[in-house]
Amino acid sequence: MTEASSANSARRHHWRREVVELAALFTAVAVADVVANTVAHGPRGPVLLCASAVALVATAGFHVWWSRRHENAPPPTDTGATAPSSAGRPAVAAEQETALWRMRTTVRDEPGSLAALCTALAGERVDILSLQAHPLSDGTVDEFLLRAPAALAPEELTRTVAGGGGAHTWLERADTHDLVDAPARMLSLATRTALDSAELPLALRQLLGRCTIHSVPARSLRGQPLAEKVPAEGVLAEHTMKFRDPSGGSLTIERPQLPFTPTEFARVRALVDLDARLGQRVPPRRDVLTLPEGNEITIRRADTSDQAAAREMHDRCSSATLALRYHGPVADADRYLGHLLSPRFGRTLAVETASGRLVALGHLLWDGDETEVALLVEDAWQQRGIGAELLRRLVAMAAEAGCESVYAITQASNTGMVAAMRGLGLPLDYQIEEGTLVITTRPAGVAAPSPALETVRVQDGPGRR
């Protein structure tokens, strides 16, 4: 109903009320005149007067009761409303039990196709929180964030989408982190990538969901060509994307359960281009800690610029220490130190003495869907809590990056590494594979830092390239 028609209706009701009130007034005057004449000239005037008073009081009481009854009456029931819960719980409580879903479906590129799908979802009381459209040549892939009743099974939701015209539907549970809209998420991921070279694989995984990212160096450890040549604009296949890695190799992203769209390809290429333009970079944070004997050490992020210092530390380490770290004899560390220190393949923490000498390295390496942690502490600086502190920080980094599990490969004789893993205060899984010990833990809920090392100050210096 328009505003004009509403105003006309209100005016009609206004004139009707005034006519009724005017008629009631004339009727009351006539009745009063009759009563006055009867009382003045009839033999039973006082009796009639009292009866009139009683009738007036009764009429007023009935009017008050009728008015209150209609004011407190519930609104008319909508025939399409949901009936109260059969379990005896209030309907409001039942409506609060909802679940978040991420859904993708393909609809025809025709007017009204999306409206039909939304109508079908509304029929199941499914609320659409956000919508992104990915245009294709033969249709449109719509990505939804849905809030559905908890009692609505995934199969029922999929059937509802199919009934509304959706095809090739993909569905998975979401959480509150998915409530951020697409532009805000892209800006956040771009900021993370700009601040740290190691963030690119993590940003891509957060952008694309469950996927596998392979970063292949340009050459193998023996110097042979390893990475395939990828065009500058990248390659988009149905379940695979390939880009040139800024470090000179290649970057391959695979997602078997869900095809990539051109929109996703463009977003990934923008992040890869940003990373390539900014070059290698690590955050400048430096934490100065005090060892139990009083010496100060500095823990900071490391990169390939520390390769020479790392090589000198290797030369000072005993063959037994290097064998525990690398699970065998080490012939030439130069061939793999560049890979370990590259932010493209993970994060590395370096420990320096007050004089600036490198005495320990801790690596957090991205290994497809898994994450490996590795430590190397110079012989003269072992048994001082440095390895345990590095491990705790690396596992905390893995938790911040959203890694579900972290594993360490060592030997059963490496009691220092086993003790450091146990010192995390997290559940551990032990497996023996090909004569080596694999210890796996889940980084969520990392224990508080050990009081053995005390942080005395934090320094933020200029960025290192």
N, C-alpha and C positions, 0 to 999 in steps of 0.2 A: 504494500500500500504506500502511495506517495504522500509527501507532506501536505499537498493541497487537499487530497481526498480526506486525510485525517483531520485537517482543520474544518472542512465542511461537515464532517460527521460530528465533530465536537460542537459546532454551532447548532446543528439540528437537535442534539441531545440537550443543549442549553435551553432552547425555546420550549421543548417538551416539558422540561422540569419547571419552567416558570408558569406555563399554562396550568400544570397540575397544582402547583402551590397557590395560584390565584383561585382556582376552583375550590380548593380546600379552605381558603380564607372565606369565600362567600358562603360556603356550606356551614362553616363554624359560626359565622355571624347570624345566619338564619336559625341554626339550632339554638344559639344563645338567646335570640329574640323569642322563640317559642317557649323556651324554658322560663325566661323572665315573665312572660305573660301568664304562663301556667302557675308559676309560683305566686305571682301577685294576685291573680283572680281565682285560682282553684282552691278547693278546700284542703288538699293535701300538698300544699306548696313546700313545706319543710322536708317532707319525705322524699319528694321528687328531687329536691336540691341535694340531699344527702346521697341519693342513688346516683345522681349525675357525677358527684365528686368521686364516688367509688369506681364508677365506670371509667372516669378520666384517669385515675391512678392505675387501674388495671391495664388500660390501653397504653399508657406510658411505660409501664413495666414490660409489657409484651414487646414494645418497640425496641427497648434497650436490649432485651434478650435476643431478639432476632438480629439486631445489628452486630452484636458481639459474636454470634454464631457464624455469621458470614465473614467477619473480619478474620477469625481464627481458622477458617476452613482451609484445607490444603489446596494447592493449585490443581487444575484438571490434570488427570493422568494422561501422558502421551502413550498412545498405543504402540509406538515403536521403541519405548524405553525398555531397558533391560530389567528383568524381574529380579527381586532380591535373591541373595545367595541361598541356595537350598541347604547349605550347611549351617544355617542359622546365624552367619556373620553379617554385619551390615554391608550394604551394597558399596558404600564408600570405601570400606577397608578392602573389599575385593578388587575395586578398580585401581587401588594403589599398588597391587602386586603386578609389576610389569617387567619386561625384559627388553634389552637393547639388542638390535640386530643390524648388521651390515648386509646389504643385499644389492646384487647387480642383476639386471634383467634387460633383455633386448626387446624393444617395442617397434612397431612399424612407424616409419617416418610419414605419418598422416595426421591431419588435424583431428583432435579428439582422442587419439590413442592414449596419451598420458592421462587425460581426464578419465577415461574408462578404467585405467589401472588404479588411479587414486580412489575412484568410487568403490571399486571392489575391496580395496584395503580399508576404507572407511566402514564398509559393511561388517568387517570383523573387528571394529573399534581399534584399528591400528593407526597410530599417530605418526605422520611423516615429519621428522625433525630437520632433515636437510636433504637436498637433492642436487646431484651433479649430472650433467648431460655430456656424454662422449659421442659425438657424431661419427657415424660410419657411412660407407658408401651405400649399404643396403638397409639401413635402419639407424637406430640410436640406442646406445647402451646407457641406461639410467642407473646411477648409483645412489642408493637411499641409505639413510640412517633412520631406523624405525624404532618406535617404542610400542611394543605389542603386549597384550595381556599375557601374563606368565603361563596361563593355562592353554594358550594357543600353541600347539605343537608345530615344529618346523615343517613337517609334511603338510599340515593344514595350511600354513602360510604359503608354501610353495604352490599348492593347488589353487589357492585364492588368486595368486599372481597369474597363474596360467589361465584361470577363468577370466581375468581382466585383460588378457591379450599379451602377457609377458612370455618370453621364450628364453631358453638357455639360462635359467635362473640359477644364481649362485648365492649361498646364504651362509653366514657365520656369525657367532656371537660377538658383540661389541662391548666396550666399556666406556666409562666416563671420559677417557682421553680422546675418544672419537667425536666428542661433542664440539670440538673446535672446527670452525668452518675452513674451507679449502684455502682461501687467500691467506688467512692467519697462519695456517699450518705451513704453507710454502714459505712465508716470510721467516718463520721460526727455523725451518730447516736450512734456508739460505744463510741465516745468521750463524747457525752452528757450523756450517761448512766453511764460512768465511773465517771463523776464529781458529779452526783446527783442521789440518789436512786429514787427520785420522777419522774425522766425523763423516766423510763422504759415504763410505759403505753403510754406516749406521743410519744416516739420513735417508739413503735410498731404500733401505729395508723398512724404515718407518713410513715412508711415502707409499711403498708398493705393497705392504703387508708381508705375508709369508712368502719368501722368495730366497733363492740361492744366488750369491754374488761371488764370482770368481775373478780375482785380480791376478793376471798373469804378467810376470816381468818380461821385458823385451828379450833378455837372454837368460839362459840357464846358469847355474853356478859354475859350469865348466866353460862358459862363454859362447855356447851355441845358441843360435836364434830360437826363441821359444814362443813368443806371442805372434799370433796371426796378424796380417795387415788388415786394418779396419778403415773404411772410408772416413773422411773427416766429418761427414754429416751423420755417421752412425748407421746401424742396420737394425731394422724392426722386422721380426718374424712373429708368428702367432704367439708363441710362448717364450721367445728369446729376444733380448736386446743386446747389442754390442756397440761399444764405444772405444775410442782411443783413450787409454789411460794417460793422465798428465805426466806420469813418471816415465812414459815411453813404451809401455806395454799395452795390454788390452784389458777391457773391463766387460765381462759377460754376466748378464742377469737372466735367470731362468725362473719361471713360475708355471709348473705343469698344470696346476689345478685351475688356472684362470688366464685366459688370453690377455695380452697387453693391448691397449688402445692407443691410437695416435696421440690422444691428449696426454696420456701417461708418458709416452715416448718424448714428447716435447718438454714435459716437466723435468724428466731425468736429464735430458740433454742440456737444459738450462743450468742445472746444478753441476754437471760435469764441466761445462764451459766456465762457470764461475770458479771452480776449483783450479782449472788450468790457468786462468788469467792471474790468480792471486799467488800461485807458486807454493812451494813448501813452507809451512808455518806451523808453529806450536805455541801454546799459551806460555806467557813469560813467568808464570807463577813459580816461586822458589820457596820451599819450606826449610827452615833451619831447625834442626833437632839436636838435643843433647843426649849423648850416650851415657850409660850408667857410670862410666869412669870419668865423665866430665868433658870429653871431647865433643866438638860440634861437627855435624855433618849437614850437607845440603842435599835435599831431594828435589829434583826438577825433571821436566820432560826432556827427552833426548830425541835427536834426529840424525840424519846422515852426516851432519857437520861434526858429530862426535866420533866418527869412524876411526880417526887416527888415535884418539885417546883410548877408545875401546880396544884397539889393536895392541897398544902398549900395556893395557891391563891384562890382556890374554897372555902376553909374554911374561908377565910377573906371576901368573897363576901356575900351579903345579899341574903335571899331567893327570894326576888323580882327580883334581878338581874339575879340569876340563872334560875328563872322561865321564864324570857324574853328570855334567851339564849336557854334553852332546852325545852321551851313550856310546862312546867309543873314542878312538884316537882322533886328534884334530891335526890335520896336515897344514891347512892354509885357511885361517879365519877370514882373510880378506874376501874370499869368494862368497861368503854368506852374511858377513856383518852388514853389508849394504842393504840386504833384504830385511834383516832383523830390525835395523834402525829406521827403515822407511815408514813414515806415517801411513802410507797406503795400505800396509799389511797389518797394522795394529798400532799399539801405543807402547812406548818404552819409557821407563823411569831410570834415571841415572843418579848415583850417589857420589858426591864429591866431598873430599876433606876440606878443612879450612884453607889449605894451600891450593885447592883447585884440582887435586889429582882424582881421577875417576877410579873408584874402588868397587863398584857394584852396579849391575844392570838387572832390571826386571822387565820382562817382555809380556805383553798381552796381545796375542796374535789371533786375527780373524781367520778361522778355518772353516769356510763355508757356513753351515748352520751352527757350528760349534766354536768354542773359544779355548785356546790353549794358553797356559801361563807357564813361564820358565824364569829361573833365577840363576845368576852367577855372581858370587861374592869372592873377592880376592882372599887368598888364604890368610893373610895377616889380619883381616877384618872379620873373620868368621867368629861365630859364637858370641856375638855382641847384640843380637836382636835386629840386625839390619835386614836379614832375609825375611824374617817374620813381618817387619814393618812394610817392606816392599810388597810382599804377598797380600797383606791386608788391603793396601791401597789399590793394587791391581784388581783384586776381586771386587772392591767397591766401585771401581771404574766399570767393570763388567756389569754390575748391578745397575748403574746409572745408564748404561748403554742398552739395557733391556735384554741382556744375554740370559738365557734360561739355565745354562750349565757352563761350568769351567772345569777343565781337566788339566792335570799335570802328568807328564811322562818322566819317570825316573827309575832308579834301581832300588831294589829292596834294601840294599846296603846304605842308601842315602838317608840316614836317620835324620839329618837336619831338615831335609825337605818334607819328610813325613811328619816330623814334629811341628813344622810351620803350618802344614795343612790342618793338622789336628788343633792347632792353636786358634784357628778361625772360629771355633765354636759352632760349626755347621755340620750337618749330616754328610758323611763321606761314603763313597762307594769305591771298593778296591777290586781291581781286575789285573790278572797277569796275562799279558799278550806278548808272545814271542820273546819271552825271557825278561821283559821289562814290566814295571809296575805302573799302572794307570790309576790315578786317584781323581775321582770326579765329585764335584759338589755343585750345589745350586746357590748362586750369589745372593739371592733375596734374603734379607735379614742378616747382613754381615755384622759380626760382633763388634763391640766398641773397641777402640784402639787400646793396645797394651800400655800400661803406665811405665814400661821399661824405657821407652823413649819419650821425651818431653818436647813438645813444640814450643819454642821460645819466641819466634817471630815469623812473619810472612813477608817476603819481599816481592814486589812486582817490578821487574826491570823491563828494559826495552825488548821488543820481539827479536827472535833469533831466526835467521834465514839460512 
